[in-house]
Amino acid sequence: MILVAGHWEIGYMTPIQEQYYWAWVLGEFGVSDWLMSPVSGISNYAKQEVNLREYHTTQEMLTSCKEMSRVFFEPKSHNGGYDTVWLSDFKHPEACVYVFGSAHFNPTLAFKREQDVIVTIPTLQNTGRLWANQCVLIALYDRMVKSWQS
C-alpha cells in the first residue's frame, strides 16, 4: 500500500483547482489514499477513486501514517544538505508514504526521520522548478515501470 502526502499551493492557485492536477494522476495510478495539508474544506471531485484526507498541520498529517516508511521528494537545488538518492537509482518500497512539499514549503527540513529516504528527480537544469503535482506523476510512473522489471 502506498499513500501520497502533499501540501496545497496556497497563493499559487486554490485547492479547488489544484485538486484536479493531483487526483487525476493518483486515480490513474491506482492510489486510493491521498493526504493533504492544510485543511481547505474542498469537496474532492474524484472521491469515488481517491480518498482525500486533509489535516490542519503537516505534523498531524504525517502522524496519521507514522508507522510507514517515508519517501520525501526534493529538488537537488533545495535539498538542505541531505544525502539524496537519484530517482533512477531508487528502489521503491512495497509500502510507503510519498511526501511532497510545495513551492514555499519543504517538509523534509522539519519532518525527516533518520530512516526516511530523500529522492531527487533529475532534470537538465536541476533548478527545482517542478511543481509537486508534476513530481508525483514522475514518481508514480517510475514506480510502475520499475515494477515491470522485477
Secondary structure in CASP SS format (residue, H / E / C, confidence):
PFRMAT SS
TARGET T0000
AUTHOR 0000-0000-0000
METHOD secondary structure of the structure
MODEL  1
M C 1.00
I E 1.00
L E 1.00
V E 1.00
A E 1.00
G E 1.00
H E 1.00
W C 1.00
E C 1.00
I E 1.00
G C 1.00
Y C 1.00
M E 1.00
T C 1.00
P H 1.00
I H 1.00
Q H 1.00
E H 1.00
Q H 1.00
Y H 1.00
Y H 1.00
W H 1.00
A H 1.00
W H 1.00
V H 1.00
L H 1.00
G H 1.00
E H 1.00
F C 1.00
G C 1.00
V C 1.00
S C 1.00
D E 1.00
W E 1.00
L E 1.00
M E 1.00
S E 1.00
P C 1.00
V C 1.00
S C 1.00
G C 1.00
I C 1.00
S C 1.00
N C 1.00
Y C 1.00
A C 1.00
K C 1.00
Q C 1.00
E C 1.00
V C 1.00
N E 1.00
L E 1.00
R E 1.00
E E 1.00
Y C 1.00
H C 1.00
T C 1.00
T H 1.00
Q H 1.00
E H 1.00
M H 1.00
L H 1.00
T H 1.00
S C 1.00
C C 1.00
K C 1.00
E C 1.00
M C 1.00
S C 1.00
R E 1.00
V E 1.00
F E 1.00
F E 1.00
E C 1.00
P C 1.00
K H 1.00
S H 1.00
H H 1.00
N C 1.00
G C 1.00
G C 1.00
Y C 1.00
D C 1.00
T C 1.00
V E 1.00
W E 1.00
L H 1.00
S H 1.00
D H 1.00
F C 1.00
K C 1.00
H C 1.00
P C 1.00
E C 1.00
A C 1.00
C E 1.00
V E 1.00
Y E 1.00
V E 1.00
F E 1.00
G C 1.00
S E 1.00
A C 1.00
H C 1.00
F E 1.00
N C 1.00
P H 1.00
T H 1.00
L H 1.00
A H 1.00
F H 1.00
K C 1.00
R C 1.00
E C 1.00
Q C 1.00
D C 1.00
V E 1.00
I E 1.00
V E 1.00
T E 1.00
I C 1.00
P C 1.00
T C 1.00
L C 1.00
Q C 1.00
N C 1.00
T C 1.00
G C 1.00
R C 1.00
L C 1.00
W C 1.00
A H 1.00
N H 1.00
Q H 1.00
C H 1.00
V H 1.00
L H 1.00
I H 1.00
A H 1.00
L H 1.00
Y H 1.00
D H 1.00
R H 1.00
M H 1.00
V H 1.00
K H 1.00
S H 1.00
W H 1.00
Q C 1.00
S C 1.00
END
